[in-house]
Amino acid sequence: MEKADGVSNIHNRFSLTLINPSSHYFSLVVSLLVATAITAIVHIFYLGTEELWFRIPLVVTTLGIIQLIDAQFIKRKEYSKSLHASLFGNLIWLLTLAMGIAASIVLSKELSLFFITFGMFLFASFRIGIFTTVLGATIKKGWAICFVQPIAMFLALVPYEQWGSMLTEPMSIIYGILFLIIASVWSIATDRAGRPGMESTHKTIQAYLASQKNDFSEAEELMEDRSSKTKVSTTQIRLHSSTHKTDFRMVLPEIHPGPYHPVGGSNIPYLIYKNLDSSAMVLHSISDHSLNLPSRDQVENYLKNLDNCVSKEEGLTCTEPVTVQINKARVTGLLFGNNPLLFLSLSPHGMEDIPNYMKKDIEQYGKNRNYSKTLIVDTHNAMGKEIGKEDAENMLKAAKSCLDTLIAKESHPIEFGYANSDDMDVWAEDLGMGGLGVMCLKIKDSKYFLGWADANNMENGVREKIVQNFAQKNYNLLEICTSDTHFARVKARNKNGYYQLGLITSADKLSKWLLEISKKAESKISTAKYEILENQTEVKIMGQGIFDDYSKALDNSLKITKVFMIGCTGLFLTSLFL
């Protein structure tokens, strides 16, 4: 499925954002330790002096002061980024010194002071690259500040009587200038890697990094500029009971949560949930990231128009649920009047977003069976890759079989109850702001439960464990769905960038919460009627092109970086033979 390629590729590269340390305190402490190691190596192995006792505090103090000064040259003056950059730069210097010692041993040659100065130049070259790509500096500004920290440390590290000879040594200057030029060319090349689709790769990277500090305005502006207007629909099944004065909605929005926390519609399921007075299940429709809302303004526009619904049908009856399992594919269906509601799942095997062609196929099949509107839910309750051909065919067969079976099912008066976790002490790192909810549906003296979690997918097998725990209490849990929220309570430092439900919170604990909510829902059961509501709103959506352009820029930047890394490694190795 070509449409998913850009998004999947970007997602697969997410681990690149985890290269920097999780804490600036870590960077501060380790950078000072590395500076200590640099000083010790220089004075023990290279200079052979007895000045180590005062050089270490001098170098460490100099580094600490320059790290504060560096922050003033960084866009938004972020001290944490100054520390991260300082740590990696000092590690490069340390590695250069260690390689110089190793070369002198292996090649049986005298240890050269060249590596002290060369390490300083490499540090400066790294600073050009890091300042221009992620820290918001231009090439000119990068050159102006690239030597600030390295030269300050060099002057504190080396006795002043050796400054002149070491800083004017020809080979150090030649190699140093070569690496400074290489760093500059690399910076320019990677910035242009996404053209013509993306004007500046670096600005996009900087906007993303800023959004991780909750400064999302720049990222949203870039995304909204590339977005296009379209009409999106939202369908709701409203169940309301006069006895308990309950007004509950199952919501299927034709938009997708995202693109990522905290940008755009990343928390849209919870916002819809709150907009409907916390009496709703915001389900995952058949949609993908091309249907992301790019900014808060577009989210507000969508929510503002959500109440402008048209009632398409209402009634008092519903069928008993039907479940069809074909190999891994499972489809559970209910029929409200002449409107089937299908829940699609591969759990415990899992899959990515169900592709749009499957939605069209199922909807067309429903029309051929004279159904009014076929509503399809991607339960999103197990982790997996894009659905394969065999699983897709089995799921389509299961969905069509379910639709065929529902035609012959007898309808009965609807009784239902609903409850959520809003008044419970439910908090988990793998659970969104909407918490948990359960609907209890009583049809023909049997009770069926539908669970919902405001979460980004579910750990494989957790759904099955919860269903089993319900069964042990004689509760029939049809499905548990997640909203696929892209809200994150904490920054997850893993390849996914989020914690799926059940990864942190155990299945038993989730079962306990859901069972408690189910009992509340059961206690509220009363006769109800259903209503099918539809809404259309014009909003800007991101579309697929923007992800393809981001993916292209990312791939091109990495290819350019690999070429430059190979060249730099080769050039560095030649220095070992000097």
Secondary structure, DSSP 4 states (H G I P E B T S, - for coil): -GGGHHHHHHHHTGGGGGSS-S-HHHHHHHHHHHHHHHHHHIIIIIS--S-HHHHHHHHHHHHHHHHHHHHTTSGGG-HHHHHHHHHHHHHHHHHHHHHHHHHHHHTT-PPPTHHHHHHHHHHHHHHHHHHHHTS---HHHHHHHTTHHHHHHHHHHS-GGGHHHHHT-HHHHHHHHHHHHHHHHHHHHHHTTTTTT-S-HHHHHHHHHHHTTT--HHHHHHHHHH-EEEEEEEEEEEEEETTTTEEEEEEEESSB-BSSTTSTBTTHHHHHHHHTTT-EEE---S--GGGB--SHHHHHHHHHTTT--EEEEEESEEEPPEEEEETTEEEEEEEETTEEEEEEE-TTS--SSPPHHHHHHHHHHHHHTT-S--EEEE---S--SSPPHHHHHHHHHHHHHHHHHHHHPPEEE-EEEEEESTTS----TTS-TT-EEEEEEEETTEEEEEEEE-SS-B-TTHHHHHHHHHHHTT--EEEEEE------SS---SSSSS--BTSSS-HHHHHHHHHHHHHHHHHT-EE-EEEEEEEEEEEEE-HHHHHHHHHHHHHHHHHHHHHHHHHHHHHHHHHTT-
